[in-house]
Amino acid sequence: MFTFLLGVHVLVCVILIGIVLVQGGKGAELGSAFGGGSSQTLFGGRGAATFLGKATTIVAVIFMITSLLLAIISVRQSSVSGSSIMNDTGVQTQEAKPQTEEAADKAGVKPEGSAAPAEKPSQ
């Protein structure tokens, strides 16, 4: 199912790119600058939208649906298998070592549990 949906998604991507590249810009024709030139419209000069505009909307909706379905399927597959990207990092955490009074004095910080503030060493 995932492979089939991925194939449909890639096909829809290619179709969407093609439709967008075929469309002309808003001022593509000289006649459109003077109020005319609605040659691409589907329902006449004051029609709802061009055919390519409607096709772009339909293909974009299909693209979004396949994107969401692919995301949902991949999350469900990873939660079933128990894998996580954090398991694959290989980074191990180390516990913080408590500072000794000597190291704290050297750094000029107050060690944990002492009442008096540490003095900065003279240089």
Secondary structure as the mmCIF struct_conf table of DSSP 4:
data_model
#
loop_
_struct_conf.conf_type_id
_struct_conf.id
_struct_conf.beg_label_comp_id
_struct_conf.beg_label_asym_id
_struct_conf.beg_label_seq_id
_struct_conf.end_label_comp_id
_struct_conf.end_label_asym_id
_struct_conf.end_label_seq_id
HELX_RH_AL_P HELX_RH_AL_P1 PHE A 2 VAL A 22
BEND BEND1 GLN A 23 GLN A 23
TURN_TY1_P TURN_TY1_P1 LYS A 26 GLY A 27
BEND BEND2 GLU A 29 GLU A 29
TURN_TY1_P TURN_TY1_P2 LEU A 30 LEU A 30
HELX_RH_3T_P HELX_RH_3T_P1 GLY A 31 PHE A 34
TURN_TY1_P TURN_TY1_P3 GLY A 35 GLY A 35
TURN_TY1_P TURN_TY1_P4 SER A 39 GLN A 40
STRN STRN1 THR A 41 THR A 41
BEND BEND3 LEU A 42 GLY A 44
TURN_TY1_P TURN_TY1_P5 GLY A 45 ARG A 46
BEND BEND4 ALA A 48 ALA A 48
STRN STRN2 THR A 50 THR A 50
HELX_RH_AL_P HELX_RH_AL_P2 PHE A 51 SER A 81
TURN_TY1_P TURN_TY1_P6 GLY A 82 GLY A 82
HELX_RH_3T_P HELX_RH_3T_P2 ILE A 85 ASP A 88
BEND BEND5 THR A 89 THR A 89
HELX_LH_PP_P HELX_LH_PP_P1 GLU A 95 THR A 100
HELX_RH_AL_P HELX_RH_AL_P3 GLU A 101 ALA A 107
TURN_TY1_P TURN_TY1_P7 GLY A 108 GLY A 108
HELX_LH_PP_P HELX_LH_PP_P2 LYS A 110 PRO A 111
TURN_TY1_P TURN_TY1_P8 GLU A 112 GLY A 113
BEND BEND6 ALA A 115 ALA A 116
HELX_LH_PP_P HELX_LH_PP_P3 PRO A 117 SER A 122
#
